[in-house]
Amino acid sequence: MKILLVQPPLTMSSEVHPPLGLCVLASHLRHSGHDPILLDLDLEEKSQPGEYIQTFCTALQEYVPGVVGFTSMFNNSLHAERLIRTAKRMDDGIVTVAGGSHFGALPKESLCRIPELDFVIRGEGEVTLTALLSSLDAGSPTTEMPGICYRTETGIQENHPGPLLHLD
């Protein structure tokens, strides 16, 4: 499955911090047979200030992913929210997934605040996101999938925590 992984702009400083977490996630997804690309909008914003939404829209049009994944710390959560809303405005069929410290700490609140957000991953995303993508590919239910939070007809469902990644 084609997935666009997005690092929203972080800070106004000139320092650039590579999104190592998304790089590891992309590597894990690629190893699992998916087709991820990474869009570092923090780097893009520092090289072309004020253009990150347009850069994101261009990436969506050119890559045409089925899923867009966003990471966010607390300091860039509003940028992530704008990007999630933009993704759904451009294509309401895109599945939006968010993770990282902000979304992982506030999964239910994030889903309530952002109706365009489909899933939140709590904890480490490598195993959970891979399982979610496989489930979406197969059209199978996510009801028992650990580490995710999502909407149901009766409200918001928060499944039990996902596994930790074995780094050895």
Phi and psi restraints in degrees (value plus and minus 20) as a CYANA .aco file:
   2 LYS   PHI    -101.9   -61.9
   2 LYS   PSI     106.0   146.0
   3 ILE   PHI    -154.0  -114.0
   3 ILE   PSI     113.0   153.0
   4 LEU   PHI    -120.2   -80.2
   4 LEU   PSI      99.8   139.8
   5 LEU   PHI    -120.3   -80.3
   5 LEU   PSI     106.8   146.8
   6 VAL   PHI    -140.6  -100.6
   6 VAL   PSI     108.4   148.4
   7 GLN   PHI    -121.4   -81.4
   7 GLN   PSI      87.7   127.7
   8 PRO   PHI     -87.3   -47.3
   8 PRO   PSI     142.2   182.2
   9 PRO   PHI     -75.2   -35.2
   9 PRO   PSI     122.3   162.3
  10 LEU   PHI    -119.0   -79.0
  10 LEU   PSI     -84.7   -44.7
  11 THR   PHI    -159.1  -119.1
  11 THR   PSI     150.5   190.5
  12 MET   PHI    -104.2   -64.2
  12 MET   PSI     -26.2    13.8
  13 SER   PHI     -87.3   -47.3
  13 SER   PSI     144.2   184.2
  14 SER   PHI    -103.6   -63.6
  14 SER   PSI     -29.0    11.0
  15 GLU   PHI     -89.4   -49.4
  15 GLU   PSI     121.8   161.8
  16 VAL   PHI    -134.5   -94.5
  16 VAL   PSI     109.0   149.0
  17 HIS   PHI    -132.5   -92.5
  17 HIS   PSI      89.3   129.3
  18 PRO   PHI     -76.8   -36.8
  18 PRO   PSI     121.2   161.2
  19 PRO   PHI     -99.7   -59.7
  19 PRO   PSI      54.2    94.2
  20 LEU   PHI     -81.2   -41.2
  20 LEU   PSI     -56.3   -16.3
  21 GLY   PHI     -80.5   -40.5
  21 GLY   PSI     -63.3   -23.3
  22 LEU   PHI     -88.9   -48.9
  22 LEU   PSI     -51.8   -11.8
  23 CYS   PHI     -84.6   -44.6
  23 CYS   PSI     -63.9   -23.9
  24 VAL   PHI     -84.3   -44.3
  24 VAL   PSI     -62.9   -22.9
  25 LEU   PHI     -80.8   -40.8
  25 LEU   PSI     -65.6   -25.6
  26 ALA   PHI     -81.4   -41.4
  26 ALA   PSI     -60.6   -20.6
  27 SER   PHI     -82.6   -42.6
  27 SER   PSI     -63.6   -23.6
  28 HIS   PHI     -83.5   -43.5
  28 HIS   PSI     -63.3   -23.3
  29 LEU   PHI     -84.1   -44.1
  29 LEU   PSI     -63.2   -23.2
  30 ARG   PHI     -82.1   -42.1
  30 ARG   PSI     -62.4   -22.4
  31 HIS   PHI     -83.2   -43.2
  31 HIS   PSI     -46.5    -6.5
  32 SER   PHI    -111.0   -71.0
  32 SER   PSI     -12.9    27.1
  33 GLY   PHI      75.1   115.1
  33 GLY   PSI     -13.7    26.3
  34 HIS   PHI    -114.1   -74.1
  34 HIS   PSI     150.4   190.4
  35 ASP   PHI    -140.4  -100.4
  35 ASP   PSI      59.6    99.6
  36 PRO   PHI    -109.4   -69.4
  36 PRO   PSI     129.1   169.1
  37 ILE   PHI    -149.7  -109.7
  37 ILE   PSI     135.9   175.9
  38 LEU   PHI    -134.3   -94.3
  38 LEU   PSI     114.4   154.4
  39 LEU   PHI    -140.6  -100.6
  39 LEU   PSI      88.0   128.0
  40 ASP   PHI    -112.1   -72.1
  40 ASP   PSI      71.1   111.1
  41 LEU   PHI     -96.2   -56.2
  41 LEU   PSI     -34.3     5.7
  42 ASP   PHI     -87.7   -47.7
  42 ASP   PSI     -66.5   -26.5
  43 LEU   PHI     -83.7   -43.7
  43 LEU   PSI     -64.8   -24.8
  44 GLU   PHI     -81.0   -41.0
  44 GLU   PSI     -62.4   -22.4
  45 GLU   PHI     -86.0   -46.0
  45 GLU   PSI     -54.0   -14.0
  46 LYS   PHI     -95.5   -55.5
  46 LYS   PSI     -46.0    -6.0
  47 SER   PHI    -110.7   -70.7
  47 SER   PSI     -47.9    -7.9
  48 GLN   PHI    -158.0  -118.0
  48 GLN   PSI      58.7    98.7
  49 PRO   PHI     -75.1   -35.1
  49 PRO   PSI     118.7   158.7
  50 GLY   PHI      62.4   102.4
  50 GLY   PSI     -17.0    23.0
  51 GLU   PHI    -130.3   -90.3
  51 GLU   PSI     -14.2    25.8
  52 TYR   PHI     -85.6   -45.6
  52 TYR   PSI     -53.8   -13.8
  53 ILE   PHI     -85.9   -45.9
  53 ILE   PSI     -63.5   -23.5
  54 GLN   PHI     -85.3   -45.3
  54 GLN   PSI     -59.3   -19.3
  55 THR   PHI     -81.3   -41.3
  55 THR   PSI     -61.5   -21.5
  56 PHE   PHI     -83.8   -43.8
  56 PHE   PSI     -66.1   -26.1
  57 CYS   PHI     -80.9   -40.9
  57 CYS   PSI     -61.3   -21.3
  58 THR   PHI     -82.5   -42.5
  58 THR   PSI     -62.9   -22.9
  59 ALA   PHI     -82.6   -42.6
  59 ALA   PSI     -60.7   -20.7
  60 LEU   PHI     -82.8   -42.8
  60 LEU   PSI     -62.4   -22.4
  61 GLN   PHI     -88.4   -48.4
  61 GLN   PSI     -58.6   -18.6
  62 GLU   PHI     -99.4   -59.4
  62 GLU   PSI     -58.9   -18.9
  63 TYR   PHI    -110.1   -70.1
  63 TYR   PSI     -52.2   -12.2
  64 VAL   PHI      32.1    72.1
  64 VAL   PSI      43.3    83.3
  65 PRO   PHI     -97.0   -57.0
  65 PRO   PSI     137.0   177.0
  66 GLY   PHI    -105.6   -65.6
  66 GLY   PSI     -46.1    -6.1
  67 VAL   PHI    -153.6  -113.6
  67 VAL   PSI     120.5   160.5
  68 VAL   PHI    -141.9  -101.9
  68 VAL   PSI     103.9   143.9
  69 GLY   PHI    -128.8   -88.8
  69 GLY   PSI     116.2   156.2
  70 PHE   PHI    -141.8  -101.8
  70 PHE   PSI     120.7   160.7
  71 THR   PHI    -130.7   -90.7
  71 THR   PSI     134.9   174.9
  72 SER   PHI    -179.6  -139.6
  72 SER   PSI     115.4   155.4
  73 MET   PHI    -115.4   -75.4
  73 MET   PSI     155.5   195.5
  74 PHE   PHI     -83.9   -43.9
  74 PHE   PSI     -54.3   -14.3
  75 ASN   PHI     -93.6   -53.6
  75 ASN   PSI     -32.1     7.9
  76 ASN   PHI    -144.9  -104.9
  76 ASN   PSI       1.3    41.3
  77 SER   PHI     -86.8   -46.8
  77 SER   PSI     -52.6   -12.6
  78 LEU   PHI     -90.9   -50.9
  78 LEU   PSI     -54.7   -14.7
  79 HIS   PHI     -83.2   -43.2
  79 HIS   PSI     -63.5   -23.5
  80 ALA   PHI     -80.8   -40.8
  80 ALA   PSI     -62.4   -22.4
  81 GLU   PHI     -80.6   -40.6
  81 GLU   PSI     -65.0   -25.0
  82 ARG   PHI     -79.9   -39.9
  82 ARG   PSI     -60.8   -20.8
  83 LEU   PHI     -88.4   -48.4
  83 LEU   PSI     -59.7   -19.7
  84 ILE   PHI     -82.0   -42.0
  84 ILE   PSI     -66.0   -26.0
  85 ARG   PHI     -83.0   -43.0
  85 ARG   PSI     -59.8   -19.8
  86 THR   PHI     -83.6   -43.6
  86 THR   PSI     -62.5   -22.5
  87 ALA   PHI     -78.5   -38.5
  87 ALA   PSI     -65.9   -25.9
  88 LYS   PHI     -90.3   -50.3
  88 LYS   PSI     -53.4   -13.4
  89 ARG   PHI     -84.0   -44.0
  89 ARG   PSI     -57.5   -17.5
  90 MET   PHI     -94.4   -54.4
  90 MET   PSI     -56.4   -16.4
  91 ASP   PHI    -176.2  -136.2
  91 ASP   PSI      83.0   123.0
  92 ASP   PHI     -90.3   -50.3
  92 ASP   PSI     -27.0    13.0
  93 GLY   PHI    -106.2   -66.2
  93 GLY   PSI     -30.8     9.2
  94 ILE   PHI     -87.5   -47.5
  94 ILE   PSI     116.4   156.4
  95 VAL   PHI    -109.1   -69.1
  95 VAL   PSI     106.5   146.5
  96 THR   PHI    -125.4   -85.4
  96 THR   PSI     113.2   153.2
  97 VAL   PHI    -152.2  -112.2
  97 VAL   PSI     117.6   157.6
  98 ALA   PHI    -149.8  -109.8
  98 ALA   PSI     126.4   166.4
  99 GLY   PHI    -169.1  -129.1
  99 GLY   PSI    -186.5  -146.5
 100 GLY   PHI      76.8   116.8
 100 GLY   PSI     157.2   197.2
 101 SER   PHI     -83.4   -43.4
 101 SER   PSI     -58.2   -18.2
 102 HIS   PHI     -86.9   -46.9
 102 HIS   PSI     -77.0   -37.0
 103 PHE   PHI     -87.0   -47.0
 103 PHE   PSI     -57.7   -17.7
 104 GLY   PHI     -84.9   -44.9
 104 GLY   PSI     -52.8   -12.8
 105 ALA   PHI    -100.0   -60.0
 105 ALA   PSI     -46.9    -6.9
 106 LEU   PHI    -149.3  -109.3
 106 LEU   PSI      36.5    76.5
 107 PRO   PHI     -85.7   -45.7
 107 PRO   PSI     -67.6   -27.6
 108 LYS   PHI     -86.5   -46.5
 108 LYS   PSI     -62.9   -22.9
 109 GLU   PHI     -82.3   -42.3
 109 GLU   PSI     -57.7   -17.7
 110 SER   PHI     -86.2   -46.2
 110 SER   PSI     -63.1   -23.1
 111 LEU   PHI     -86.4   -46.4
 111 LEU   PSI     -55.8   -15.8
 112 CYS   PHI     -87.7   -47.7
 112 CYS   PSI     -61.6   -21.6
 113 ARG   PHI     -94.0   -54.0
 113 ARG   PSI     -54.0   -14.0
 114 ILE   PHI    -139.3   -99.3
 114 ILE   PSI      71.2   111.2
 115 PRO   PHI     -82.6   -42.6
 115 PRO   PSI     -39.9     0.1
 116 GLU   PHI     -99.1   -59.1
 116 GLU   PSI     -28.7    11.3
 117 LEU   PHI    -106.3   -66.3
 117 LEU   PSI     106.2   146.2
 118 ASP   PHI    -111.7   -71.7
 118 ASP   PSI     -62.9   -22.9
 119 PHE   PHI    -159.2  -119.2
 119 PHE   PSI     127.8   167.8
 120 VAL   PHI    -141.3  -101.3
 120 VAL   PSI     115.5   155.5
 121 ILE   PHI    -124.6   -84.6
 121 ILE   PSI     107.1   147.1
 122 ARG   PHI    -121.6   -81.6
 122 ARG   PSI     114.4   154.4
 123 GLY   PHI      64.7   104.7
 123 GLY   PSI    -178.9  -138.9
 124 GLU   PHI     -88.2   -48.2
 124 GLU   PSI     114.3   154.3
 125 GLY   PHI    -112.4   -72.4
 125 GLY   PSI     -33.6     6.4
 126 GLU   PHI     -77.8   -37.8
 126 GLU   PSI     -76.8   -36.8
 127 VAL   PHI     -91.3   -51.3
 127 VAL   PSI     -63.3   -23.3
 128 THR   PHI     -86.1   -46.1
 128 THR   PSI     -66.5   -26.5
 129 LEU   PHI     -86.1   -46.1
 129 LEU   PSI     -58.4   -18.4
 130 THR   PHI     -80.7   -40.7
 130 THR   PSI     -64.6   -24.6
 131 ALA   PHI     -85.1   -45.1
 131 ALA   PSI     -60.8   -20.8
 132 LEU   PHI     -83.3   -43.3
 132 LEU   PSI     -65.0   -25.0
 133 LEU   PHI     -81.9   -41.9
 133 LEU   PSI     -62.1   -22.1
 134 SER   PHI     -83.7   -43.7
 134 SER   PSI     -59.8   -19.8
 135 SER   PHI     -85.0   -45.0
 135 SER   PSI     -62.9   -22.9
 136 LEU   PHI     -84.4   -44.4
 136 LEU   PSI     -61.5   -21.5
 137 ASP   PHI     -79.0   -39.0
 137 ASP   PSI     -62.6   -22.6
 138 ALA   PHI    -104.3   -64.3
 138 ALA   PSI     -31.7     8.3
 139 GLY   PHI      51.2    91.2
 139 GLY   PSI       2.8    42.8
 140 SER   PHI    -111.7   -71.7
 140 SER   PSI     139.4   179.4
 141 PRO   PHI     -90.8   -50.8
 141 PRO   PSI     136.3   176.3
 142 THR   PHI    -128.4   -88.4
 142 THR   PSI      -8.4    31.6
 143 THR   PHI     -80.1   -40.1
 143 THR   PSI     -52.6   -12.6
 144 GLU   PHI    -126.9   -86.9
 144 GLU   PSI     -14.5    25.5
 145 MET   PHI     -92.1   -52.1
 145 MET   PSI     101.1   141.1
 146 PRO   PHI     -89.5   -49.5
 146 PRO   PSI     128.4   168.4
 147 GLY   PHI      66.1   106.1
 147 GLY   PSI     -15.1    24.9
 148 ILE   PHI    -139.1   -99.1
 148 ILE   PSI     136.9   176.9
 149 CYS   PHI    -151.9  -111.9
 149 CYS   PSI     116.7   156.7
 150 TYR   PHI    -179.1  -139.1
 150 TYR   PSI     150.3   190.3
 151 ARG   PHI    -107.7   -67.7
 151 ARG   PSI     125.2   165.2
 152 THR   PHI    -146.4  -106.4
 152 THR   PSI     157.9   197.9
 153 GLU   PHI     -85.4   -45.4
 153 GLU   PSI     -44.0    -4.0
 154 THR   PHI    -121.9   -81.9
 154 THR   PSI     -19.8    20.2
 155 GLY   PHI     125.0   165.0
 155 GLY   PSI    -172.1  -132.1
 156 ILE   PHI    -124.2   -84.2
 156 ILE   PSI     109.8   149.8
 157 GLN   PHI    -124.3   -84.3
 157 GLN   PSI     107.8   147.8
 158 GLU   PHI    -137.5   -97.5
 158 GLU   PSI      87.6   127.6
 159 ASN   PHI     -95.3   -55.3
 159 ASN   PSI     145.5   185.5
 160 HIS   PHI     -82.8   -42.8
 160 HIS   PSI     138.9   178.9
 161 PRO   PHI     -78.0   -38.0
 161 PRO   PSI     130.4   170.4
 162 GLY   PHI    -104.2   -64.2
 162 GLY   PSI     153.5   193.5
 163 PRO   PHI     -95.3   -55.3
 163 PRO   PSI     138.0   178.0
 164 LEU   PHI    -103.3   -63.3
 164 LEU   PSI     129.8   169.8
 165 LEU   PHI    -100.4   -60.4
 165 LEU   PSI     111.6   151.6
 166 HIS   PHI    -105.4   -65.4
 166 HIS   PSI      90.4   130.4
 167 LEU   PHI    -100.5   -60.5
 167 LEU   PSI     -30.5     9.5
